[in-house]
Amino acid sequence: MKPIAIVPRPGREIGVELHDALACLRSAEIYARNAAIGRAFALIWVDDENVLNSIETLRIAGFQATALTETDVPH
């Protein structure tokens, strides 16, 4: 699994943004394995083979999404 970071779009709350991003992925038949929310961003974990497709799907839908590397995520 790899994490994808979601930053809220201007004027949007991160909780709503995470909910909508998860719904967007589900509608594309991409299923998140886990999700976490912070004060300024959210993380969504997807299977390794779905990372690029997930980011593309979210960006096309207008979300600010990017993949994170192993060193970007605290342990």
C-alpha positions in Angstrom: 0.0 0.0 0.0 1.1 3.6 -0.7 -0.3 6.8 0.7 -1.8 9.6 -1.4 -2.0 13.1 0.2 -5.1 15.2 -0.3 -4.9 19.0 0.3 -8.3 20.7 0.5 -9.3 23.0 -2.4 -9.8 26.7 -1.5 -12.9 27.1 0.6 -13.3 23.4 1.4 -12.9 21.7 4.8 -10.5 18.7 4.9 -13.2 16.4 6.3 -15.5 17.0 3.4 -12.7 16.9 0.9 -11.6 13.5 2.2 -15.2 12.1 2.1 -15.6 13.4 -1.5 -12.2 12.0 -2.6 -13.1 8.6 -1.2 -16.4 8.7 -3.0 -14.6 9.7 -6.2 -12.3 6.7 -6.0 -15.1 4.3 -5.2 -17.0 5.5 -8.3 -13.9 4.6 -10.3 -13.8 1.2 -8.6 -10.7 2.1 -6.7 -10.9 1.1 -3.0 -9.0 2.8 -0.3 -7.4 0.5 2.3 -7.1 3.2 5.0 -7.5 6.9 5.4 -6.4 9.4 8.0 -7.2 13.1 8.5 -5.0 15.9 9.8 -5.5 19.6 10.3 -4.3 20.6 6.9 -4.3 17.4 4.8 -5.6 13.9 4.6 -4.0 10.6 3.6 -5.6 7.8 1.6 -3.8 4.5 1.3 -4.4 2.4 -1.9 -2.8 -0.7 -3.3 0.5 -0.1 -5.0 -0.9 -0.9 -8.5 -3.6 1.7 -8.0 -1.5 4.7 -7.0 -1.1 6.4 -10.4 -4.6 5.7 -11.5 -5.9 7.0 -8.2 -4.0 10.3 -8.5 -5.0 10.8 -12.1 -8.7 10.1 -11.2 -8.6 12.5 -8.3 -6.8 15.3 -10.3 -9.2 15.0 -13.2 -12.1 15.4 -10.7 -10.4 18.6 -9.4 -8.7 17.3 -6.2 -5.2 18.3 -5.1 -3.6 14.9 -4.8 -0.1 13.6 -4.8 1.7 10.4 -4.0 4.0 10.3 -1.1 7.3 8.4 -0.8 8.3 6.3 2.2 10.4 9.2 3.6 7.4 11.6 3.5 5.3 9.6 5.9 6.3 9.5 9.6 6.5 6.1 11.3 
